[in-house]
Every structure is written in structure tokens, then in C-alpha cells.
Amino acid sequence: MSSPSTPPIPSAPRAAPPVASAPSVPDRDARRILALTSLGVFIVFLDTTIVNVAFDTISTSFDAEITRLVWVLNAYTLVFAAFLIPAGQLADTYGRKRLFQIGLVGFALSSALCGLAPGLGVLIAARAAQGVFGAIIVPASLALLLPAFPLERRAAAISTWGAMAAVATAIGPTLGALLIEYTTWRWVFLLNVPVCLLTAAWGVRLLTETRGSRNGGFPDPLGVAISAAAPALLSFAVIYGPRLGWGDPRVLATAVAGVGLIPVLILRSRRAARPALDLSLFRIRNFQASNVATLVFSVAFFAVLLSSLLFLQNVWHYSVLKSALAVSPSALVTALVAPLAGRLAERFGYRPVFVTGALFYAAGAAALALRTGASPHWAAHWLPTLVLNGIGVGLALSTLNSAAAKALPPERFGVGTAINNSFRQLGALLGVSVFVAVLGTPTSATILGDYHRVWWVLAVIPVISAGTYLATHREPEATG
């Protein structure tokens, strides 16, 4: 979601305007920029899941109930989702390097405050601050990466960048469990501090400032506030719907308010001189297609990850550390496959690569339902599904990142990237709700069948995303 520059919505092109095929920086520096921006996004998405396994130890440390403790996770998730689009707009307007550096330093400071928090209230506030700075890092990082590569190499670079986000999300519980096992929960946050500061220092020398909008000026403040409030309210409803009940007045009120703000934001964006939402981007067919497919596929991705961890602990009775290690091979496979996805997309097109990845992921979820029993057989029954899922994520999410970026005009890289990631974040929230709703309230007699039902449902969702993408995405003309 982003902003047009005139009250009537201009007719946007179907793909990004042509830009020079040659990279704007030397090849060696382009690879360094890829490493730098990938490291930044890795840290941000690591913190979406690394805290999940720390609940018990944080609860003991602060003597806190789960109803309050859940805000350690939700404060980050809600704020991160809410500020992605405003942050992308600010990066395009005031400079991608500047915002990236501000995000890294802010993330380091807020992480330090999390690690040193004397009480739960401070920890929750610091997690919200992490969400703000994380939302700044993500769109700025990809907007810095894209101009460093020529069009013919851009898909491969974006695949690597996107792989870091997927790997970080998947490996977060494993790394968190290891840190808690051998140190304390505080190092789950303190680990970010040196990484962010060193990355920021590296960026001072390596990065060159780029902007999108040249007309200057802060985006419409009211529009920015609405574009942050709408996803925050919707996220609250999605998170708490399964817990409080969808008929709960608080859930209904936040859902209605979140949905109601969307047309208000559209009307405001039509009229504001510097709107917060670039409505012209939603006329780009392939950008639309990539966002819808990202949303649907992310539901399955995040739900499978959560359901796998809980199954291993509740049915196979693995420890937190052992269950986290048991799912980690999927992230390793993703890291190996994702860089290849960009090259495959450049050669064969985005649709066949994404559809292949989605079907691999569907096969992995179906294999969990068909092969997983009540007795632990990790190598024979579980490991093959991890390989299928890792290949699926590596091909699918990386391809969608590349396709969304290719469809964007260069001057809207920051906000367009933010929109795509906000769809992914909404998919993550919906995935948790789908898992909770389909699982129901299992008993010792029904729990295995309940998990099998969850995995069958999750096997269908990637197939839906593949069908949607086939119907809506058009392969761009070859470049170079």
C-alpha cells in the first residue's frame, strides 16, 4: 500500500520502466551490498520467531501470567506489521541509506533495552520499539539492493535476500532454544546489538544514498497514521480471535475498525498532496498477483512451522531444544535452494518456478499427514517432509519477492517492498489463526488425528496460491 502524487490515480505500467542494464556499482560492491542488506533483514525476521521458545523462562524471571507474556511476541508483530508501509514511504522520500542506518541503530538500542529490561512492562515497550525499527530496515534494505544489480541479475539477488528472511523465520526457534539452554533468555535480544551496530558501521562506507520521490516533504501525516492503524487493528483481531472467540466485542470492534479504515485511507490518498498510500501500484497486474500469492502461501508456511514445533513437543514429547533442532534442516535446505530460484525464474519464468515451489510445499504438508504417527521416527518419516518443505519455501517465497520487485517502478522500490512484506506478515498472522481454528481442542485420544487434519488443510493452501498466481500473473518480457 502506498501513494500517488496527484489526486487522480495515474495509469501505472504493468512492469517497472526500463532502466539501464548495467549495474550502478562495481560487481564486487554489489555482492557486498547483497550481504549487508541480507544481514539486516535476517536480524529483523529472526526476531519474529526467536522469542517463541523463551516464554517459559521469561515467565519465571518476571513471575508473569501467559495473558501478559503473550504481548512480548504480539507487541513486535503488531507494530512491525503496522509500520512497514509508512516506513517504506519514508525511505523513498528521505533516503534509503539514511533510513536503513537509523533502523539498524534503533534496532540495536531497543534490543539492548529488551535484554536489560528490569520488568515485563519495559520488555514489552522495547519489543514495540523493535517492531518500529524492524519495519524501517526491511523496505530500505531491498530498495538499496535493487539498484546495485542489473535487471538480468536482479532476480537472483532478490532470491538470496528473500532466503535470508525465510531462513531467519525458520531457524529462530532453534537459535532461541540454544541460547536459552546455554545462556539466559536475555541473550535472545542482546545478540542483536553487536550484529546491528557492525552492520550499520559497514553500511556507512559501503552504501550510497538513493531516493525515490524528488519532490520532498513528509507524506500526509493523517494518511500515515491510518495506514499504520488499519493493519494493527486487523492484526489484533486475527491474533485474539481464536483466543477470545470471534464473537468477542473486542475482536469484532477491532476487526470492523480495521476494515473500515481501508476505504478511509483510499479516499484520503486520492485527495492528499503527498499521500501515504500509492494507489497506482495496485494497478500493476503482476504486483497485485505477487502480493495475493504471498499472502496465501504465507498462511501455510507459518502455520506448518508452528504446528510442527507443537506436534514434536506435545505428541512426540521432544524438549523445546530438541524440537527446534528437529525442524532446522528445512531452513538449511531453503538457504541452499533460494539463490537458485532467481536464476530459474530468469530462465523459465516466475510462474513455473513459484508453482513448482508451492506444490513441493503442499507435498511436504501432505507427507506430514500421511507418514507421521504417534511414535517418533524422525529420520524415516519427518526428515523427508523437511526437505520437501525447504525446497518449497526456497522456490516459492524467493520467486514472489523477485516478481513483486520486478513489477515496481524504481522510484517506488521502498514502499512497494513494504507492501509485499506487509502481505507476508498478514499471512503469518492468518496462519496462526488457521492452525488454532482447525486444531480445535485436542485430547490425548484425538490429538494425532487433529494434527493430521491441520496438515491436510495446510496442504491445500499452497495449491490455492499456485492456482491464483497462474490465473493472475503475466510473465514479463525478457530483458537483455
KEVEXTOR-679946 format. One record per residue: residue in three letters; x, y, z of N, C-alpha, C in turn. Coordinates in steps of 0.05 Angstrom, whole numbers, plus 5000, padded with zeros to 4 digits. Layout:
REM KEVEXTOR-679946
alaXYZXYZXYZ ...
***
This chain:
REM KEVEXTOR-679946
met501749775000500050005000501850255000 ser501250454985502950684983501650924971 ser502951104954501851364949502151474922 pro499951584909500151724884500952014888 ser501952144869502852414872500852624863 thr498652544850496552724842493852604851 pro491852774855489352674865488152454847 pro487952484820487052254805489252044804 ile488451784803490351574803491551544775 pro494151584772495251554746495351264736 ser495251224711495350954699498150854701 ala498550644717501250544721501950334701 pro504450304694505250094675504949824687 arg504949614671504749344680507349244692 ala509449354685512049274695513649524700 ala515949494714517649724720518649844694 pro518950114693520050234669522850134665 pro523750124640526450014635528550194648 val530550064659532850204670535250094657 ala537550224662539950134650540649844658 ser541549694639542149414645544749384661 ala546549574659549049554673548649634702 pro550049504721549749574749550949844754 ser549849984774550750254781553150244799 val553950014809556349984826558049754816 pro560549744822562249514814561149254824 asp561749044810560648774816561348694845 arg563848754853564648674880563048814901 asp562649074897560949224916558049134916 ala557049054892554348954891553948704909 arg555948534908555848284925555948364954 arg557548564960557748654988555048784998 ile553848934980551249054987549148834991 leu549248624975547448394979547848275006 ala550448235014550948115040550048295063 leu550548555060549848745080546848765084 thr545348795063542448825065541148565074 ser542248335065541248075074541548035104 leu543848135114544348105143542348275159 gly541748515148539748675162537048545163 val536048445141533448315140533448055156 phe535647915157535847675173535247725203 ile536547935213536148005241533248075247 val531948225229529248315234527348065235 phe527547885215525747665214526447445235 leu528947445243529747265265528047325290 asp527647585295526247665319523247625318 thr522247535295519347475294518847195306 thr520847025308520346755319522346665341 ile524546805344526646715363525546725392 val523646905397522646945424520646725432 asn519546585412517346395418518146185438 val520646105438521445885456522345995483 ala522346255487523346375512521146435532 phe518646375525516446455542516646345571 asp517346085573517345965600519446105618 thr521846155607523946265623523446565629 ile522246705610521546985616519346995637 ser517446815635515246795655516346745683 thr518246565685519446515711521046755721 ser522446885703524047115711522447345722 phe520147395710518447625718515947535733 asp515547275737513247175751510647285738 ala510547255711508447365695506547155684 glu504047215682502047035670502247045640 ile501246825627501446805598499847015584 thr497647115596496047315584497547585580 arg499347635598501047875596503547815579 leu504547575583507047495570506747485539 val504447425530504047405501504547665487 trp504447895501505048155489507948185483 val509748025495512548035487512747955457 leu511147775448511047695420509347885403 asn506947945413504948095398505748395394 ala507048505414507948785411509648825387 tyr511548635383513248645360511748595334 thr510048395334508648315310506748535300 leu505148645319503248845312504549105302 val506549195316507949455308509449415282 phe510749185279512249135254510349145230 ala508049005233506149005211505049275205 ala504549435226503249695224505149905210 phe507749885215509550105206511050035180 leu510649805169512049735145511549935122 ile509049985117508350155094509150455098 pro508550575122509650845126512750855125 ala514050645135516950645134518050635105 gly516750475088517550465060517150725046 gln514950865052514551135041516651325050 leu517351325075519451505086522151445073 ala522751185069525351115056525551225028 asp523351205013523351314986523551614986 thr522551745006522452035007525052155018 tyr526052045040528252175054530952025051 gly530951805037533451675032533551395044 arg534151195026534150915035536550855054 lys538950965048541250925065540651045093 arg539751285093539251415119537251255136 leu535051165124533051015140534150745148 phe535750615130536950355137538750385161 gln540450595162542250635184540750695210 ile538750865208537150935231535850675242 gly534750515224533450265232535350075247 leu537850045236539749865249540549965277 val541250215279542050325305539650315325 gly537250385315534950365333534350085341 phe534649895323534149615330536249515351 ala538649605348540749535368540049645395 leu539249895397538650015422536149895435 ser534149845419531649725431532149435439 ser533949295424534649025432536149025458 ala537949215462539449235487537449285510 leu535449455505533549515526531849265532 cys531249105512529848845517531548665535 gly534148635528535848465542536448545571 leu536248805576536848915603534248985618 ala531948925607529449015618529148925647 pro528549105666528149025694525348905700 gly523448945681520848845686519348795659 leu517048665661515648585637514648825621 gly513749045635512849275621514949405604 val517349425614519549535598520249355574 leu520149085579520748895558518648925535 ile516148945542514048975521514349235506 ala514949455520515349715506517749705488 ala519849575497522249545480521749375456 arg520149165459519449005436517849165415 ala516049335425514649505406516549695391 ala518549795405520549965392522149795371 gln522749545378524049375358522349345333 gly519749325337517949305314518049545295 val518249785307518450025291520950025275 phe523249975288525849985274526149755254 gly524949525261525049295242523449365217 ala521149505220519549585197521049785180 ile522849945191524450125176526649985160 ile527849775172530049635159529249495134 val526949355135526249165113525949305086 pro524149505083523849625057526249775048 ala527649905067530050055059532249865049 ser532449635061534549445053534249355024 leu531749275017531349174990531449404969 ala530549644978530749874960533649954955 leu535449904974538349944969539549734952 leu538549484954539649264939538949284909 leu536549344902535649324874537249494855 pro537949744860539549894840542349794837 ala543349634855546149534854546449314833 phe544349194823544448974804543049044778 pro544048954756542648994731540148814730 leu538348874712535748734711536248434708 glu538148354692538448064686539547914710 arg540648054731541647914754540047974779 arg538048144776536548244799534948014813 ala533747844797532047634809533747454827 ala536147384819537847214835538647354861 ala539247614860539947764884537547784903 ile535147834892532847854910532247584922 ser532747364907532247094918534047044943 thr536547134941538347094964537347264987 trp536647514982535647695003533147565016 gly531247474999528847355010529347095025 ala531346945016532046705030532946755059 met534346985063535247045090532847095108 ala530747215098528347265114526946995120 ala526746815101525446555106527146385124 val529746385120531446225138531446325166 ala531446595169531446715196528846635210 thr526646645196524046575208524046285217 ala525146115200525045825206527045745228 ile529345885228531545805247531345945274 gly529546145275529246295300528846115325 pro526845935324526445765348528845605356 thr530345505336532745345342534845505356 leu535445745345537445915357536546005384 gly534046075387533046165413533245945434 ala532645695426532845475445535745425453 leu537645445434540445415441541445625460 leu540645875455541446095473540346055501 ile537845975503536645935529537845695544 glu538545495528539745255540542445315552 tyr544045485540546845515548547445795560 thr545545985558545946245570543446325585 thr542246555580539646635591537946745569 trp535346785575533546895554534447165545 arg535847315562536647585554538447595530 trp539947385525541747375502540247335476 val537747255478536047245454535847525441 phe535947735458535748005449538548135446 leu540248085466542848215466544548135442 leu544047895431545547805407545248005384 asn543048145383542548335361544348575362 val545248655385546548905389549148925373 pro551048745377553548765361553148725331 val551248545324550748495295549648745282 cys547748875294546549115282548549345281 leu550149385302552049605302554249565282 leu555249315279557349255260556249285231 thr553749205227552449235201552149525193 ala551349685213551049975208553750105202 ala555750025216558450135211559350065183 trp558849815175559549725148558049895127 gly555549945132553950095113554750385109 val555950505130556850785127558850805104 arg560650615101562650625080561650525053 leu560050315054559350165030556950285015 leu554950385029552450455016552550745005 thr551050784984550651054972547751124975 glu547251374981544451464986542851454959 thr540451354961538551364938535851444949 arg534251574932531551654939529651584916 gly527151584922525151544901523951814894 ser522251914912520952174907522952404909 arg522852574889524652804889523253064898 asn520553044901519153294908519353364938 gly520453184954520853234983518253264998 gly518553305024516253335041515353085054 phe514353105078513452875094510752785082 pro510452515079507852415070505552505088 asp503252525078500852605092500752485120 pro501052635142501152525169498652355176 leu496252465169493852315175493752045160 gly494652055134494751805119496651605130 val498951705140500951525152499751395177 ala498351565193497151455218495051245211 ile493451295191491351095183492650845172 ser494750875155496050635143497450475164 ala498150585187499250435209497050305226 ala494950455231492850365248491250135236 ala490650135210488949925198490249655201 pro492749605192493849335196494249265226 ala494749455243494949395272492349295283 leu490149425276487549335286486749055274 leu487249025248486648765236488448545248 ser490948605253492748405265491748335293 phe490848525309489848465336487448275334 ala485648325315483348155312484147875304 val486047845286486947585277488347435300 ile489947575316491447445337489547345359 tyr487647525367485947465390483347335383 gly482547325358480147185350479946905360 pro482046735355481946455364482046435395 arg483246635409483546605438481046705453 leu479946935444477747055458475046975446 gly475146865421472646795407472047015387 trp471246935363470747135341468347315347 gly466647225366464347395373464947585396 asp467347575407468047755429467848045420 pro466748225436466348505427469048645420 arg471248575434473748695428474848615401 val474448355395475348255369473648375346 leu471048375350469248485330469848785325 ala470248935347470649225345473249285330 thr475449135336477949195323477849105294 ala476448875288476248785260474648985244 val472449075254470749265239472249525236 ala473649615256475149865254477349845234 gly478849615234481049575215480049575186 val477849425181476649415154475549685146 gly474249825165473050085160475150295153 leu477550275163479650475157480750445129 ile480450215116481550175089480250365069 pro477650385067476550585048477150875056 val477350925082478151195091480951265081 leu482751065083485451105073485551155043 ile483951005028483851034999482851314991 leu480751405004479651674999481651885006 arg483051855029485052045037487352055018 ser488151825008490351804989489651924962 arg487151934954486352064930486552364931 arg486252474956485952754959488452894969 ala490152754983492552884996494552954975 ala495953174980498153264962500453064961 arg501152954984503252754986502052515001 pro500552354987499052135001500951925013 ala499851785033501451575046501151305032 leu499151285014498651035000498751084970 asp500650954957500850984928498950794914 leu496550894908494450734896495150634868 ser496950784855497650704828499050424827 leu500450354849501750094849499849864847 phe497349904856495449684855494149654828 arg494949824809494149774781496249614766 ile498449554778500449384765499749094769 arg498948964748497848694750499648504764 asn502248494757504048294769504648354798 phe504548614805504948684833502548584850 gln500148624839497748504852498048204856 ala498748074834498847774834500847674855 ser503147804856505247724875504447764904 asn503047984909502148034937500047834946 val498147774928496047584936497247304940 ala499047224922500346964926502046954951 thr503447174957505047194982503247155007 leu500947295007499147265029498246985033 val497246855012496146585014498346385021 phe500646395008502746195013503846235042 ser503946485052505046525078503246405100 val500646385095498846255114499845975119 ala500445825098501345555101504145535113 phe505945705104508745705114508845735144 phe507545945154507745995183506145795199 ala503945705189502345505204503745235205 val505045155184506544905185508844925205 leu510345145205512545185223511545165252 leu509445305259508445295287507345015294 ser505744905276504544645282506744425285 ser508844445270511044245272512344255299 leu512944495309514244525335512444425357 leu509844485356508044405377507544105376 phe507343995352506943705350509343555362 leu511743635356514043495367514143505397 gln513243725408513243755438510943615451 asn508543635439506143525452505543235446 val506443135422505842865415508242685417 trp510542775406512942615409514442675435 his513542885449514742955475517643025473 tyr518443165452521143275450521343515468 ser523743575477524243825492524144055472 val524044295483524044535466526444545448 leu528844485459531244495443531244275422 lys530444035430530543805411528543855388 ser526143965395524144005374525144225355 ala526444435366527444645348529644545330 leu531444375341533544255324532344065303 ala530143935311528943735293527743865268 val526944125269525744245245527844425230 ser530244445241532144635229533144545201 pro533244285194534144225167532544355145 ser530044415150528444555129529644825122 ala530544975143531745235138534345205122 leu535845005128538344965113537844905084 val535844745078535144685050534144935036 thr532545095050531645355039534045525031 ala536045545049538345715044539845615019 leu539945365014541245254990539645294965 val537045274967535345274943534745564934 ala534245744953533246014946535046164926 pro537646164929539246314909538946204881 leu538245944878537845824852535145914840 ala533245984858530546054848530646294829 gly532246494836532446724819533446654791 arg535446494790536546414763534546254748 leu533146074761531045924748528846104737 ala528046304754525946484745526746644721 glu529346734721530346884698530246714672 arg530746454675530846284651528146174643 phe526546084662524045954655521546124661 gly521846334676519446504682518646464712 tyr517246664722516546664750514346454756 arg512446434738510146254744511045964748 pro512545844730513245554734514945514759 val516645704766518345664789516645684815 phe514945894816513245914840511345674843 val510045594821508145374823509645124832 thr512045074821513544844830514044854860 gly514945084870515445114898512945074915 ala510745184906508245154921507444854923 leu507744714901507044424900508844264918 phe511444334918513244194936512344234965 tyr511644484971510744534999508144385006 ala506344374987503844224991504443934996 ala506343824980507143544983508343495011 gly509943685021511043665047508943655069 ala506943835067504843835087503143575085 ala502643485061501143235057502742995069 ala505342995065507042785075506942775106 leu506843005119506543015148503942875156 ala501742925141499242795148499242495142 leu500642405121500542125114502541955129 arg504842065136507041905147507541935176 thr506642145189507242195217505442045235 gly506641885253505041735272505541825301 ala504441675319504641755348507441695358 ser508841505346511541435356513641585340 pro515741685353517741835338519341675318 his519341755293521041645272522041885256 trp523942035267524742285255526042245228 ala528142075226529642045202527941925179 ala526241735186524741595165522241755157 his520841885175518242005170518342305169 trp520042425186519942715188521942855170 leu524342755168526442885152525642925123 pro524442725110523642765081521742995078 thr519943035097518043265095519543525098 leu521643535115523143775118524543855092 val525543655078526843705052524843825032 leu522443695031520343795012519544085019 asn519244135045518444405054520644605049 gly523144535054525344715049525544795020 ile525244595002525344654973523044834966 gly520644774976518344934970518545224978 val519445275003519845545012522045684995 gly524245554991526445674976525545754948 leu523945594934523045674908520745874908 ala518845834926516345994925516746274935 leu517546314960517746584972519846754958 ser522146624950524146784937523146874910 thr521746714896520646794869518547014872 leu516947004892514947214896516247474903 asn518347474919519847714925520947844899 ser522147674882523247774857521147884838 ala518947734836516747814818515548084826 ala515148114853513948364862515848604857 ala518448564862520348774858520648844828 lys520548644811520848694782518548864771 ala516248834783513848984774513849274782 leu515749354801515649624812517149824796 pro516150074795517750294784520050344804 pro522450404794524850434811524350644833 glu522850854828522451064848520650974871 arg519450744868517550644889518550384901 phe521150324898522250074909521650044939 gly522150254955521850234984519050174992 val517050334983514350294992513150034980 gly513949964955512949724943513849474958 thr516449474966517449254982516049245009 ala515449465021513949475046511249345043 ile509849405021507249295017507448985015 asn509348894999509648604996510148465022 asn511848585039512448465065510148485084 ser508448695081506148715099504148495092 phe503848425066502148195059503247935070 arg505847905070507147665082506547655112 gln506747885125506347895154503447835161 leu501547935145498747875149498247575145 gly499647455125499447165121500347015145 ala502547105158503546975182501446985205 leu500147215208498147235229495747055223 leu494847055198492646875190493346585193 gly495946515187496746235190496446135218 val497246305238496946225266493946175273 ser492246355263489346325268488146085255 val489046025230488045785216488945535232 phe491345525240492345295256490645255281 val490245465296488845445321485945355316 ala484645475295481845415290481545125280 val483245025263483044755253483744545273 leu485844605290486644415310484444375331 gly483044585338481044565359482244515386 thr480844345402481844285429482343985430 pro484743905423485343615422485443485449 thr484743225450485143065474487242855468 ser488042705488490142505484489242295464 ala486642255461485642045443485442155414 thr485142415411484642535384486942695373 ile489042745389491042935382492442875355 leu493042615350494342545326492642605302 gly490142525303488242575281487742875277 asp487843025299487443315297489743445282 tyr492143365288494443475273494443385244 his493643135239493343045211491343225196 arg489143295209487143465196488343735190 val489843845208491244105204493044095179 trp494643885178496543865156495243825129 trp492943685128491443655103490443925094 val489344085112488444355105490744525095 leu493044505109495344665101496544575075 ala496044325067497044225041495344345018 val492844415024491144535003491844824997 ile492644965018493045255016495245324995 pro497545194995499545264974498545204945 val496845004942495644944916493845174908 ile492345284926490645524920492445754912 ser494645804926496446024919497545984891 ala498245734884499245674857497145724835 gly494745644840492545684821491945984817 thr491946134839491446414838493646554821 tyr496146474826498346604812498346544782 leu497746294776497546224747495446384733 ala493246444747491046584734491446884732 thr493247004749493447294750496047404741 his498247254743500847364736501447324706 arg502647534694503547514667506547534666 glu507847354652510747364650511647614636 pro513547764649514548004635516247924612 glu516548124594518248074570521148044579 ala522647874565525447834572526948084569 thr528848134588530548364587533348284580 gly534748454567537548384559537548164540 
***
